[in-house]
Amino acid sequence: MSETDDIQALRTERVLRIAEDTLRERLIAISPQIKADVELMAKVIREMVDLEREKLGLDNPRGKIKLAPNNDKDSPGDPDLIGTGRVAGRYYAAAAWLTNDDGIQISLLPRKQK
């Protein structure tokens, strides 16, 4: 390797070292902003998820089913009562049969959301 090549290699190494130092300083300078942006995005995403869970009723496992007499009952296998309702954020079609021991047997069939 000639003296010119050595000088060129030394210059290249210095330029790269300066570029590396500059890059390191820039990353340090913008890191707090990146962290703040990520925290803000995470907060927005959490709020969106909470809003969707609230809209869908996923955090409230309760619900109501409204039943009415089945006026179209033609055979003993047809339900005595029919209706609709919403439980834990899901919509259901309901059918109920009165049992011989004074109980009620209810069947729920998931429906598409309104």
Residue frames relative to the residue before (quaternion, step in Angstrom):
aa qw qx qy qz dx dy dz
M 1.0000 0.0000 0.0000 0.0000 0.00 0.00 0.00
S 0.3794 -0.7402 0.5120 0.2145 3.56 -0.86 0.94
E 0.6747 -0.4848 0.3692 0.4164 3.52 -1.34 0.22
T 0.6163 0.5452 -0.3357 0.4585 3.60 1.07 -0.69
D 0.6521 0.5085 -0.3074 0.4709 3.55 1.00 -0.85
D 0.6376 0.5273 -0.3200 0.4615 3.57 1.03 -0.79
I 0.6531 0.5045 -0.3082 0.4732 3.56 0.96 -0.90
Q 0.6538 0.5080 -0.3116 0.4661 3.60 0.96 -0.87
A 0.6467 0.5131 -0.3173 0.4667 3.61 0.94 -0.82
L 0.6470 0.5164 -0.3121 0.4662 3.57 1.01 -0.84
R 0.6475 0.5101 -0.3103 0.4735 3.58 0.97 -0.85
T 0.6495 0.5163 -0.3128 0.4623 3.58 0.94 -0.89
E 0.6444 0.5197 -0.3159 0.4636 3.57 0.96 -0.86
R 0.6544 0.5085 -0.3126 0.4642 3.62 0.96 -0.86
V 0.6454 0.5138 -0.3210 0.4652 3.60 0.96 -0.87
L 0.6657 0.4952 -0.3050 0.4675 3.57 0.91 -0.89
R 0.6388 0.5177 -0.3267 0.4660 3.59 1.00 -0.79
I 0.6417 0.5057 -0.3177 0.4812 3.61 0.99 -0.80
A 0.6528 0.5072 -0.3121 0.4681 3.59 0.94 -0.88
E 0.6487 0.5128 -0.3163 0.4649 3.57 0.99 -0.81
D 0.6506 0.5091 -0.3122 0.4692 3.58 0.96 -0.84
T 0.6492 0.5121 -0.3124 0.4676 3.57 0.96 -0.87
L 0.6506 0.5105 -0.3110 0.4684 3.56 0.95 -0.88
R 0.6415 0.5231 -0.3201 0.4608 3.59 0.95 -0.87
E 0.6638 0.5015 -0.3040 0.4642 3.59 0.94 -0.88
R 0.6540 0.5090 -0.3151 0.4625 3.58 0.96 -0.80
L 0.6471 0.5123 -0.3251 0.4618 3.60 0.95 -0.81
I 0.6429 0.5110 -0.3203 0.4722 3.56 0.98 -0.83
A 0.6668 0.5157 -0.3041 0.4439 3.57 0.99 -0.84
I 0.7599 0.3775 -0.2214 0.4806 3.60 0.92 -0.80
S 0.4710 0.7044 -0.4374 0.3010 3.61 1.16 -0.30
P 0.6518 0.4918 -0.3522 0.4575 3.67 0.82 -0.75
Q 0.6491 0.5085 -0.3245 0.4634 3.58 1.00 -0.73
I 0.6290 0.5193 -0.3353 0.4714 3.59 1.00 -0.80
K 0.6524 0.5108 -0.3154 0.4625 3.59 0.91 -0.91
A 0.6598 0.5020 -0.3117 0.4642 3.60 0.92 -0.87
D 0.6486 0.5162 -0.3179 0.4602 3.60 0.99 -0.80
V 0.6505 0.5085 -0.3126 0.4697 3.58 0.96 -0.86
E 0.6528 0.5064 -0.3190 0.4644 3.60 0.94 -0.84
L 0.6418 0.5150 -0.3211 0.4688 3.58 1.01 -0.79
M 0.6582 0.5009 -0.3108 0.4683 3.59 0.93 -0.87
A 0.6423 0.5159 -0.3266 0.4633 3.60 0.97 -0.80
K 0.6408 0.5190 -0.3249 0.4631 3.60 0.99 -0.79
V 0.6533 0.5076 -0.3127 0.4667 3.59 0.94 -0.87
I 0.6526 0.5058 -0.3163 0.4672 3.60 0.94 -0.85
R 0.6391 0.5168 -0.3309 0.4637 3.62 0.96 -0.82
E 0.6542 0.5093 -0.3137 0.4628 3.59 0.96 -0.85
M 0.6450 0.5143 -0.3226 0.4642 3.59 1.00 -0.78
V 0.6528 0.5027 -0.3139 0.4719 3.58 0.94 -0.86
D 0.6534 0.5101 -0.3169 0.4610 3.60 0.92 -0.88
L 0.6449 0.5184 -0.3182 0.4627 3.59 0.99 -0.81
E 0.6618 0.4916 -0.3093 0.4740 3.60 0.93 -0.85
R 0.6422 0.5141 -0.3299 0.4630 3.60 0.94 -0.83
E 0.6497 0.5072 -0.3167 0.4694 3.58 1.01 -0.79
K 0.6545 0.5142 -0.3149 0.4562 3.59 0.93 -0.89
L 0.7275 0.4226 -0.2362 0.4862 3.57 0.98 -0.84
G 0.4259 -0.7282 0.4476 0.2966 3.59 1.23 -0.21
L 0.3119 0.7986 -0.4743 0.2001 3.59 1.18 0.41
D 0.7021 0.4440 -0.2757 0.4837 3.59 1.11 -0.52
N 0.6820 0.3956 -0.2728 0.5513 3.57 1.30 0.01
P 0.1938 -0.8374 0.4991 0.1101 3.62 -0.07 1.23
R 0.5211 0.6403 -0.4158 0.3815 3.58 1.24 0.05
G 0.0802 0.7919 -0.6047 0.0281 3.50 -1.32 0.13
K 0.3231 -0.7233 0.5736 0.2086 3.51 -1.35 -0.08
I 0.1221 -0.7384 0.6599 0.0671 3.48 -1.22 0.73
K 0.1720 -0.7779 0.5975 0.0910 3.58 -0.77 0.99
L 0.0907 -0.8044 0.5871 0.0012 3.55 -0.70 1.18
A 0.0631 -0.7701 0.6345 0.0200 3.54 -1.17 0.72
P 0.6341 -0.5257 0.3813 0.4196 3.61 -1.14 0.45
N 0.3878 -0.7000 0.5540 0.2294 3.53 -1.10 0.83
N 0.2016 -0.8213 0.5270 0.0850 3.58 -0.14 1.29
D 0.6744 0.4797 -0.2899 0.4807 3.60 1.27 -0.25
K 0.3345 0.7604 -0.4980 0.2489 3.60 1.21 0.36
D 0.1183 -0.8237 0.5543 0.0173 3.56 -0.65 1.18
S 0.8043 0.1512 -0.0706 0.5704 3.58 1.06 -0.64
P 0.6713 -0.5167 0.3406 0.4078 3.60 -1.21 0.40
G 0.6529 0.5289 -0.3171 0.4399 3.62 1.12 -0.50
D 0.5532 0.6035 -0.3979 0.4140 3.58 1.22 -0.31
P 0.5585 -0.6273 0.4126 0.3525 3.62 -1.02 0.66
D 0.4798 -0.6589 0.5034 0.2868 3.56 -1.16 0.69
L 0.7823 0.1463 -0.0608 0.6024 3.55 1.14 -0.70
I 0.0533 -0.7844 0.6170 0.0340 3.59 -1.11 0.65
G 0.1791 0.7980 -0.5642 0.1132 3.56 -1.18 0.43
T 0.3577 -0.6943 0.5773 0.2379 3.50 -1.35 -0.30
G 0.1126 0.8005 -0.5861 0.0539 3.53 -1.27 0.24
R 0.3564 -0.7064 0.5712 0.2184 3.49 -1.37 -0.09
V 0.0130 0.7804 -0.6225 0.0574 3.57 -0.86 1.06
A 0.8492 -0.0309 -0.0260 0.5265 3.57 -0.85 1.06
G 0.7425 -0.4437 0.2213 0.4504 3.54 0.95 0.89
R 0.6658 0.4675 -0.3098 0.4921 3.59 1.22 -0.04
Y 0.3830 -0.7111 0.5473 0.2194 3.53 -1.11 0.77
Y 0.0874 -0.8021 0.5908 0.0023 3.54 -1.05 0.87
A 0.2857 -0.6436 0.6703 0.2344 3.48 -1.37 0.48
A 0.1480 -0.8179 0.5539 0.0483 3.59 -0.88 0.91
A 0.0485 -0.7498 0.6592 0.0291 3.50 -1.22 0.69
A 0.0584 -0.8137 0.5784 -0.0028 3.59 -0.93 0.88
W 0.1627 -0.7663 0.6168 0.0769 3.53 -1.15 0.77
L 0.3802 -0.6844 0.5704 0.2486 3.57 -1.01 0.80
T 0.2678 -0.7820 0.5449 0.1412 3.56 -0.82 0.99
N 0.6702 -0.5225 0.3605 0.3846 3.56 -1.28 0.35
D 0.7152 0.4239 -0.2610 0.4906 3.61 1.10 -0.52
D 0.6026 -0.6118 0.3197 0.4005 3.58 1.15 0.77
G 0.5054 0.6236 -0.4376 0.4052 3.58 1.12 0.62
I 0.3336 -0.7004 0.5861 0.2335 3.52 -1.34 -0.05
Q 0.1743 -0.7493 0.6310 0.0997 3.55 -0.97 0.91
I 0.0939 -0.8190 0.5661 0.0071 3.58 -0.62 1.16
S 0.1306 -0.7654 0.6274 0.0592 3.52 -1.04 0.87
L 0.1397 -0.7887 0.5957 0.0598 3.57 -0.90 0.98
L 0.1018 -0.7759 0.6215 0.0372 3.55 -0.97 0.91
P 0.4195 -0.7206 0.4833 0.2668 3.61 -0.56 1.11
R 0.1590 -0.7660 0.6188 0.0710 3.54 -1.11 0.85
K 0.5925 -0.5262 0.4473 0.4147 3.53 -1.28 0.18
Q 0.5535 -0.6178 0.4431 0.3400 3.57 -1.13 0.65
K 0.4486 -0.6814 0.5138 0.2656 3.51 -1.15 0.68
